Amino acid sequence: MIGNHSHTEYGKKLVDAAVTGLRAGQPGDAGRYFSSMAVKSLQLAAGWACAAWLGSHLLRRRAKLPLALGYAGIGFLAAMAWNSRPATRSMASSALREMNRVRDQHWLELNPIDYA
């Protein structure tokens, strides 16, 4: 039982470190940043939707609107991932740095160094 409790506490510390790192690595005004990325991504999504609608029209497919909306969604997600990659990279790097700090601390608690 005691071992499980220590694993649970260690896991909680890792999760807390990851969340702290994500917050520290995000852009200054994250809401405004990601909103502007969404607006930019809508342009690509509209292009994908038009291309899907035109393609389905030329191929004489019946489900033009669902196909166009599906491609619009894919275009939006792809553009958001591409446009926000600098912020994502910064947030992931910061989260990993914090998690590594907790991992190192945990290792030192399990393996104390005796300088004597």
Steps between C-alpha positions, in 0.01 A plus 500: 500500500773744587670442164179573310452822693850617409439417131174695511670801658782484245249481215312799640824697525580417135155611383524821705845568352369445146209741555732759653736465205218533247380820664851643521573424134186647348507834321440814706134542403415142405133573432576774252782299342289189440205712383715659231626153400139384470414791269799419279400134500146582385643628173656164423188318618289703257739413220479129581120519513484671160739247349297210642172648379641564152652152483177335608307714250731396216475134604120537529488377858181549698643582842666828410434690824608226746812439297581870485442541875717197574784641295450841660544338842813316389640820350427696816667245727803469274538877477461546877767238564734660246439863600532442874810280490736764651275533806449124517875443485560753778229353721618140447862594568406678820284209617780249435750717684274513808430125485873425474561718806245292698647175366851604604377598844321166537810309392714686756248419774527128411878511448652743751857598428738441790799732473669365812 
